[in-house]
Amino acid sequence: MNALKKLSLCALLSLGLFAQTAQAESFQDIADYPSWLKVNLFNEKNPPNQYVGSASISGKRNDFYSNYIPYDDKLPPEENAEKIALLRARMNAYSTLESVLITTKMRNRIVKVLQVKNNVISYLFGLVDFLTSKSILAKRYVDAINHRVYVMVQFPFIQPEDLIAYFKAKNISLSPASTTNLSAILNKALFHI
């Protein structure tokens, strides 16, 4: 029994050493990555207002994304990959925003400002769509060794004027005080997620 325990311990130690070696080798692959990318890929807690997406530079059409982003044969493969990476980064941003704005506390604060009683969820998802559309490409990195493009999107500060224009298109009239209050709520959410 003792021999079996020792053998098991040796096997576990060997596996651990193998895993560490594999991890060290994989980190050599990313030694040249910029710090913003390392933080977003390998830290458990991502910095606020940073959403990363990536895509393979293959020079081939990606069937899944061809429904959303047409492949342009006139563009270099890197630029087509960047479009997909940007979509993925925005999808990450959307998912995070959705989970934050739909939570009870945040939802109640937004609904109080909007003073709507019906279709509350519809307004909240519309707001998530609007905010995601405001996201901007902040950083870009091309990994030529592994043939990948990485991009990071961020949200700018949401100005009351942006909200007035958005809600006017939705036939909702908000006072200047309400839009200022709502922009403060949204900016706090965006920059402290």
SERO-4910 file (N, C-alpha, C, O; in steps of 0.05 Angstrom, whole numbers):
BEGIN
 pado doro    nc1    nc2    nc3   cac1   cac2   cac3    cc1    cc2    cc3    oc1    oc2    oc3
  Met    A     17    -24      0      0      0      0     17     25      0     12     44    -15
  Asn    A     39     25     17     57     48     18     70     52     -9     73     75    -18
  Ala    A     78     30    -22     91     32    -48     72     45    -69     80     61    -85
  Leu    A     46     37    -67     26     49    -85     23     79    -80     20     94    -99
  Lys    A     23     87    -54     20    115    -47     44    131    -58     41    153    -69
  Lys    A     69    119    -54     93    133    -64     92    135    -95     99    156   -106
  Leu    A     82    114   -108     80    114   -137     60    136   -146     65    150   -165
  Ser    A     38    137   -131     18    158   -138     29    186   -134     24    204   -150
  Leu    A     44    190   -112     56    216   -107     76    223   -129     76    246   -138
  Cys    A     92    204   -137    112    209   -158     97    216   -184    106    234   -199
  Ala    A     76    202   -190     60    207   -214     49    235   -213     49    250   -233
  Leu    A     38    243   -190     26    270   -187     48    292   -190     43    312   -203
  Leu    A     71    287   -178     93    306   -180    102    309   -209    108    331   -219
  Ser    A    104    286   -223    112    286   -251     92    302   -268     99    317   -285
  Leu    A     66    297   -262     45    311   -277     47    341   -272     43    358   -290
  Gly    A     52    348   -246     54    377   -239     78    390   -253     75    412   -263
  Leu    A    100    376   -254    124    386   -268    119    389   -298    127    409   -310
  Phe    A    105    369   -309     98    370   -337     80    394   -343     84    408   -363
  Ala    A     60    398   -326     42    420   -329     56    447   -327     51    465   -343
  Gln    A     75    449   -308     90    474   -305    107    479   -329    109    502   -339
  Thr    A    120    458   -340    136    461   -364    119    470   -387    127    488   -403
  Ala    A     96    457   -391     78    464   -413     69    493   -410     67    508   -430
  Gln    A     63    501   -385     54    528   -380     77    548   -386     72    569   -399
  Ala    A    101    542   -378    124    559   -383    128    562   -413    134    583   -423
  Glu    A    126    539   -428    129    540   -457    107    557   -469    113    573   -488
  Ser    A     83    555   -459     61    571   -471     66    601   -465     59    618   -481
  Phe    A     78    607   -441     83    635   -435    106    646   -452    107    670   -457
  Gln    A    124    629   -461    145    638   -480    132    647   -506    141    666   -518
  Asp    A    110    634   -513     95    642   -538     84    671   -535     82    685   -555
  Ile    A     78    679   -511     66    705   -507     84    726   -494     75    747   -485
  Ala    A    110    720   -494    129    738   -481    128    766   -493    133    785   -478
  Asp    A    123    768   -518    123    794   -531     95    807   -531     92    829   -542
  Tyr    A     76    795   -519     49    807   -518     50    833   -502     65    835   -483
  Pro    A     34    853   -510     33    878   -494     20    873   -467      4    854   -464
  Ser    A     26    890   -448     16    886   -421    -14    886   -419    -26    870   -404
  Trp    A    -28    903   -435    -57    904   -434    -69    877   -441    -90    869   -431
  Leu    A    -56    863   -460    -67    837   -468    -62    815   -448    -79    799   -442
  Lys    A    -38    815   -436    -31    795   -415    -50    798   -392    -60    778   -381
  Val    A    -55    823   -383    -73    828   -361   -101    817   -367   -114    804   -350
  Asn    A   -111    822   -391   -138    814   -398   -140    784   -403   -162    772   -398
  Leu    A   -119    771   -411   -120    742   -417   -114    725   -392   -126    703   -389
  Phe    A    -96    734   -375    -86    716   -354    -93    725   -325    -87    709   -307
  Asn    A   -103    748   -321   -111    755   -294   -140    746   -289   -157    747   -307
  Glu    A   -145    737   -265   -172    727   -259   -193    750   -260   -215    746   -269
  Lys    A   -184    774   -251   -203    797   -252   -193    816   -273   -172    828   -270
  Asn    A   -209    819   -293   -201    837   -315   -204    866   -306   -221    872   -289
  Pro    A   -188    884   -317   -192    913   -311   -219    922   -320   -230    912   -339
  Pro    A   -230    943   -307   -256    953   -316   -254    966   -344   -233    977   -351
  Asn    A   -275    964   -359   -277    977   -385   -256    968   -405   -246    984   -421
  Gln    A   -250    942   -405   -232    931   -425   -243    904   -433   -246    886   -417
  Tyr    A   -250    902   -459   -262    877   -469   -246    868   -494   -243    883   -513
  Val    A   -235    844   -492   -217    834   -513   -231    813   -530   -247    797   -520
  Gly    A   -224    814   -555   -233    793   -574   -210    786   -592   -191    802   -596
  Ser    A   -210    762   -602   -188    754   -620   -199    737   -643   -221    727   -642
  Ala    A   -183    734   -663   -190    717   -686   -165    708   -700   -144    721   -700
  Ser    A   -168    685   -712   -146    673   -727   -143    686   -754   -162    692   -768
  Ile    A   -118    690   -762   -112    701   -788   -107    677   -806    -85    667   -807
  Ser    A   -128    669   -820   -125    645   -836   -126    649   -866   -117    632   -881
  Gly    A   -138    671   -874   -141    675   -903   -164    660   -914   -168    659   -939
  Lys    A   -180    647   -896   -203    632   -905   -228    644   -893   -227    658   -873
  Arg    A   -250    639   -906   -276    649   -896   -283    632   -871   -279    608   -871
  Asn    A   -294    645   -851   -303    632   -828   -333    629   -830   -348    649   -829
  Asp    A   -343    605   -834   -372    601   -839   -390    613   -818   -411    624   -824
  Phe    A   -382    610   -792   -399    619   -771   -403    650   -772   -425    659   -769
  Tyr    A   -381    664   -777   -383    693   -777   -391    705   -804   -397    729   -806
  Ser    A   -392    689   -825   -399    699   -851   -428    710   -852   -435    726   -868
  Asn    A   -445    700   -833   -472    710   -831   -473    738   -820   -492    753   -824
  Tyr    A   -452    746   -805   -451    771   -791   -432    791   -804   -437    815   -806
  Ile    A   -409    781   -813   -389    797   -825   -380    785   -852   -367    764   -852
  Pro    A   -388    798   -873   -380    786   -899   -349    787   -903   -337    808   -897
  Tyr    A   -338    766   -913   -309    764   -918   -303    781   -943   -316    777   -964
  Asp    A   -284    799   -941   -278    816   -964   -252    806   -976   -230    809   -965
  Asp    A   -254    794  -1000   -230    783  -1014   -210    805  -1021   -187    799  -1026
  Lys    A   -219    830  -1022   -201    852  -1029   -183    860  -1005   -162    873  -1009
  Leu    A   -191    853   -981   -176    860   -957   -155    838   -951   -159    815   -958
  Pro    A   -133    846   -938   -114    826   -928   -128    809   -907   -146    818   -893
  Pro    A   -120    783   -904   -132    766   -883   -131    778   -855   -150    773   -839
  Glu    A   -110    793   -849   -108    805   -823   -131    825   -817   -141    826   -795
  Glu    A   -139    840   -837   -161    859   -833   -188    845   -831   -206    853   -816
  Asn    A   -192    823   -846   -216    807   -842   -217    795   -815   -239    794   -802
  Ala    A   -195    785   -805   -193    774   -778   -199    795   -757   -212    790   -737
  Glu    A   -189    819   -762   -194    841   -743   -224    847   -740   -233    854   -718
  Lys    A   -238    846   -762   -267    850   -760   -281    830   -742   -298    837   -726
  Ile    A   -272    805   -744   -284    784   -727   -275    788   -698   -292    785   -680
  Ala    A   -250    795   -694   -240    800   -667   -256    823   -654   -263    822   -630
  Leu    A   -262    843   -670   -277    866   -660   -305    858   -652   -316    867   -632
  Leu    A   -318    841   -669   -344    831   -662   -344    815   -636   -361    819   -619
  Arg    A   -324    798   -633   -321    782   -608   -317    800   -584   -328    795   -563
  Ala    A   -300    821   -586   -296    839   -564   -322    853   -556   -328    856   -533
  Arg    A   -337    862   -577   -362    875   -571   -382    856   -559   -399    864   -542
  Met    A   -381    831   -567   -399    811   -555   -392    807   -525   -410    804   -509
  Asn    A   -366    807   -519   -358    805   -490   -368    829   -475   -378    827   -452
  Ala    A   -365    853   -487   -375    877   -474   -405    876   -470   -415    883   -448
  Tyr    A   -420    867   -490   -449    865   -489   -457    846   -466   -475    853   -450
  Ser    A   -444    823   -465   -451    803   -444   -447    814   -416   -463    810   -398
  Thr    A   -424    828   -412   -419    840   -386   -439    862   -379   -449    862   -357
  Leu    A   -444    879   -398   -464    901   -393   -491    890   -387   -505    899   -369
  Glu    A   -499    870   -402   -525    857   -398   -528    847   -370   -548    852   -357
  Ser    A   -507    833   -360   -509    822   -333   -509    844   -312   -521    840   -290
  Val    A   -495    866   -317   -494    888   -297   -520    904   -297   -531    910   -276
  Leu    A   -530    912   -321   -553    930   -322   -579    916   -315   -598    929   -308
  Ile    A   -580    890   -318   -605    875   -313   -607    867   -284   -629    859   -275
  Thr    A   -585    870   -268   -587    863   -240   -608    881   -226   -612    904   -235
  Thr    A   -620    871   -206   -642    885   -193   -635    914   -184   -650    933   -189
  Lys    A   -612    917   -171   -604    943   -161   -601    964   -184   -612    985   -183
  Met    A   -586    956   -204   -581    974   -226   -607    979   -242   -613   1001   -251
  Arg    A   -622    957   -246   -647    959   -261   -666    979   -248   -678    996   -261
  Asn    A   -668    977   -222   -686    995   -207   -677   1024   -209   -694   1042   -212
  Arg    A   -651   1029   -209   -641   1057   -211   -647   1068   -239   -655   1091   -241
  Ile    A   -644   1052   -259   -649   1061   -287   -678   1066   -291   -686   1086   -303
  Val    A   -695   1047   -282   -724   1049   -286   -735   1074   -271   -753   1088   -281
  Lys    A   -723   1080   -248   -732   1103   -233   -726   1129   -249   -743   1147   -249
  Val    A   -703   1130   -262   -697   1154   -278   -715   1155   -303   -725   1176   -310
  Leu    A   -719   1132   -316   -735   1132   -340   -764   1136   -335   -779   1145   -352
  Gln    A   -773   1128   -311   -801   1130   -303   -819   1115   -323   -840   1124   -331
  Val    A   -811   1090   -329   -828   1073   -346   -839   1050   -329   -826   1042   -310
  Lys    A   -863   1041   -337   -875   1020   -322   -878    994   -338   -877    972   -327
  Asn    A   -881    998   -364   -884    974   -382   -859    970   -399   -844    988   -404
  Asn    A   -856    945   -407   -833    938   -424   -806    946   -413   -789    955   -428
  Val    A   -803    944   -387   -778    952   -374   -754    937   -386   -734    950   -392
  Ile    A   -757    911   -388   -735    895   -399   -727    904   -427   -704    905   -434
  Ser    A   -747    910   -443   -742    919   -470   -725    945   -470   -706    948   -486
  Tyr    A   -732    964   -452   -716    988   -450   -687    983   -441   -668    995   -451
  Leu    A   -685    964   -422   -658    958   -412   -641    945   -434   -617    952   -437
  Phe    A   -652    926   -449   -637    913   -470   -631    934   -492   -609    932   -505
  Gly    A   -649    952   -497   -644    973   -516   -621    991   -508   -604    999   -524
  Leu    A   -619    996   -482   -597   1012   -471   -571    997   -473   -550   1009   -479
  Val    A   -571    971   -469   -547    954   -473   -538    956   -502   -514    959   -508
  Asp    A   -557    953   -520   -550    955   -549   -538    983   -555   -517    984   -569
  Phe    A   -550   1004   -545   -540   1031   -549   -512   1034   -539   -494   1044   -553
  Leu    A   -507   1025   -514   -481   1028   -502   -460   1012   -517   -437   1022   -521
  Thr    A   -467    988   -525   -448    971   -540   -441    985   -567   -418    983   -576
  Ser    A   -461    997   -579   -455   1011   -605   -436   1035   -601   -423   1043   -620
  Lys    A   -434   1045   -577   -415   1067   -571   -387   1058   -566   -369   1074   -564
  Ser    A   -383   1031   -562   -356   1021   -556   -337   1028   -579   -345   1028   -603
  Ile    A   -312   1033   -572   -292   1041   -592   -268   1022   -591   -261   1011   -570
  Leu    A   -255   1019   -614   -230   1003   -615   -208   1019   -601   -202   1041   -610
  Ala    A   -197   1008   -580   -177   1022   -564   -149   1012   -570   -130   1028   -571
  Lys    A   -146    986   -573   -120    974   -577   -122    951   -597   -143    939   -600
  Arg    A    -99    945   -609    -97    924   -629    -70    912   -627    -50    926   -624
  Tyr    A    -68    885   -629    -42    871   -630    -44    848   -649    -64    833   -648
  Val    A    -24    845   -665    -22    823   -684      0    804   -675     23    812   -673
  Asp    A     -8    779   -669     12    758   -662     19    743   -688      5    725   -697
  Ala    A     41    751   -700     49    740   -726     58    711   -723     56    695   -742
  Ile    A     68    703   -699     78    676   -695     54    656   -694     54    636   -708
  Asn    A     34    663   -679     10    646   -676    -13    653   -695    -34    641   -693
  His    A     -8    673   -712    -28    681   -732    -55    688   -720    -76    678   -728
  Arg    A    -54    708   -701    -78    717   -688    -78    747   -686    -57    760   -683
  Val    A   -102    759   -687   -106    787   -682   -121    790   -656   -141    776   -652
  Tyr    A   -112    808   -639   -126    814   -614   -134    844   -615   -118    861   -623
  Val    A   -158    849   -606   -166    877   -603   -179    881   -576   -189    862   -564
  Met    A   -179    906   -567   -193    913   -542   -211    936   -548   -204    956   -561
  Val    A   -236    934   -539   -255    956   -541   -260    967   -514   -258    953   -493
  Gln    A   -266    993   -513   -273   1007   -489   -297   1025   -494   -304   1031   -517
  Phe    A   -309   1033   -472   -332   1052   -474   -322   1080   -468   -306   1084   -450
  Pro    A   -330   1099   -484   -325   1127   -477   -344   1136   -455   -364   1121   -449
  Phe    A   -339   1158   -442   -359   1168   -423   -384   1175   -438   -384   1187   -460
  Ile    A   -406   1166   -427   -432   1172   -440   -442   1199   -431   -445   1205   -407
  Gln    A   -446   1216   -451   -454   1244   -446   -485   1246   -445   -498   1230   -459
  Pro    A   -495   1264   -429   -525   1268   -429   -536   1273   -457   -559   1264   -463
  Glu    A   -521   1287   -474   -531   1292   -501   -535   1267   -517   -554   1265   -533
  Asp    A   -517   1247   -513   -520   1221   -526   -547   1208   -518   -561   1197   -535
  Leu    A   -553   1210   -493   -577   1197   -482   -602   1212   -492   -622   1199   -498
  Ile    A   -601   1238   -493   -624   1254   -503   -630   1246   -531   -654   1241   -538
  Ala    A   -610   1244   -548   -614   1236   -576   -625   1208   -578   -643   1202   -594
  Tyr    A   -614   1189   -562   -623   1162   -563   -652   1159   -555   -668   1147   -568
  Phe    A   -659   1172   -532   -687   1169   -522   -707   1185   -539   -730   1177   -541
  Lys    A   -698   1206   -551   -715   1221   -569   -723   1204   -593   -746   1204   -601
  Ala    A   -704   1188   -603   -710   1169   -625   -730   1147   -616   -744   1135   -632
  Lys    A   -731   1142   -589   -749   1122   -578   -775   1135   -568   -791   1121   -556
  Asn    A   -779   1160   -574   -802   1175   -565   -805   1176   -535   -827   1176   -524
  Ile    A   -783   1178   -521   -783   1182   -492   -770   1209   -487   -748   1215   -495
  Ser    A   -785   1226   -472   -775   1252   -466   -764   1252   -437   -778   1247   -418
  Leu    A   -738   1258   -435   -726   1259   -409   -716   1288   -403   -708   1302   -422
  Ser    A   -719   1296   -379   -709   1323   -371   -679   1323   -371   -666   1302   -369
  Pro    A   -667   1347   -373   -637   1348   -372   -626   1336   -346   -605   1324   -346
  Ala    A   -641   1341   -324   -632   1329   -298   -632   1299   -299   -614   1286   -288
  Ser    A   -653   1287   -311   -655   1258   -313   -633   1246   -330   -621   1226   -323
  Thr    A   -627   1260   -353   -606   1249   -370   -579   1251   -357   -561   1234   -361
  Thr    A   -575   1273   -342   -549   1276   -328   -547   1254   -306   -525   1242   -303
  Asn    A   -569   1249   -292   -569   1228   -272   -564   1201   -284   -548   1185   -274
  Leu    A   -578   1195   -307   -575   1169   -320   -546   1166   -331   -535   1144   -329
  Ser    A   -535   1187   -343   -507   1184   -353   -488   1179   -330   -469   1164   -334
  Ala    A   -492   1191   -307   -475   1185   -284   -478   1156   -275   -458   1143   -268
  Ile    A   -502   1146   -274   -507   1118   -267   -493   1099   -286   -480   1080   -278
  Leu    A   -497   1105   -312   -485   1087   -333   -454   1089   -333   -441   1068   -335
  Asn    A   -443   1113   -330   -414   1115   -329   -402   1101   -305   -381   1089   -307
  Lys    A   -416   1103   -283   -407   1088   -259   -407   1058   -264   -388   1044   -257
  Ala    A   -428   1049   -277   -429   1020   -284   -407   1012   -304   -394    992   -300
  Leu    A   -404   1028   -324   -384   1022   -345   -356   1021   -335   -340   1004   -343
  Phe    A   -349   1040   -318   -321   1043   -310   -315   1029   -283   -292   1031   -274
  His    A   -334   1015   -272   -328   1000   -247   -337    971   -249   -338    957   -228
  Ile    A   -343    961   -273   -351    933   -276   -328    916   -268   -330    891   -269
***
